[in-house]
Amino acid sequence: MWSSIKQNWSTARDSSSGVPTDVTFEVQERGGIYEVKAHKYYLALVSPVFKTHFFGPFLGGNKDIVKIDDAPVEAVKAMLDYIYLGQELGWEIKTLEEMFEIACLADKYDVVGMMETVKDCVEKMPISLDSVVETAHIADKFSFIGELSELLLSKCTKFLSQVLCSHVLDFSGLFSKSEFASSAAMLHSLVLKVDLPDCSNCDHFPCLHGQLVPHEGWDATAEVGDDGWTLDQDVPCVPPGCLLTDEDGIHWTVFGYQPGLIFFNDESEGDLVIFVRKTTFNTDGNPHLHEGHDRNFVLGDDAVYFDCQKLGEPVKYHLLPDEDAMSF
């Protein structure tokens, strides 16, 4: 109801409106006092706290002045913008900390709908690897605003977990700022509690994207099942459908190997051989395996790398060549 009533309030703060202000916010900030004018009646309509302060059995003090020493003047102005305007607030350009300062006032004065608007803005704010720890620090700093703080901390945890699942492994400097040390430790502990799956391409956690496929660590007694190899899950492997990249940046899809295969040449006697087919991608990102463009890689001899960013999952099993292709 109040949202429809206040559609014409935006002009009330203009001195030419003929509706004089009757209350002044005196905001103490950085040694100075800043004044912001408003109307008691409008404030009382949207806040039970203001209603009691201005029109309740308030004993003592000056009802024409609201003293604030725990919020910056810009946050006070933002609260009044919300009360008078309700929309087109321009809060998308505010920092996360500024949004939490506004949330403090929304909580303190119980302004109708204001906390939900703040939550919507906070949920839309982007998080990056450069900002995730500082963002968690802000959530921790304002932990007394329970629900909003928990929402932001959950957002940080989810983001970092998704980063891990998306195979972005460069965390250099992520936890290096001393002023955020406690928040970084808290975020780290929360992420460790998240049940993260193995990478669907390299079948390993953390993901091995960009790393050299090793020749050691294979389970020599692995059994072959209908859906590929059953390998030791504690070591890297390259199951059927796994995407690899060679030193020239060419993509190859694994379609087979022979357990215990001995490949004889001058340098690689006894090394494991995997069979692969050249793979390109169409404009939709779907893989195309090129028939007749097969080769083998001798692990430990040929340099070949996991490529886990090109595919969201291994190449479908029914698209792979049959066993007859494993002969050269």
Buried (B, 14 or more C-beta within 10 A) or exposed (E): EEEEEBEEBBEBBEEEEEBEBEBBBBBBBEEEEBEBEBBBBBBBBBBEBBBEBBEEEEEEEEBEEBEBEEBBBBBBBBBBBBBBBBEEBEBEEBEBBBBBBBBBBBBBBBBBBBBEBBBEBBEEBEBEBEBBBBBBBBBBEBEEBEEBBEBBBEBBBBBBBEBBBBBBBEEEEBBEEEEBEEBBEBBBEBBEEEEBEEBBBBBBEBBBBBBEBEBEEBBEEBEEEEEBBBBEEEEBBBBBBBBBBBEEEBBBBBBBBBBEBEBEEEEBEEBBBBBBBBBEEEEEEEBEBEEEEBBBBBBBBBEBBBBBBBBEEBBEEEBBBEEEBBEE
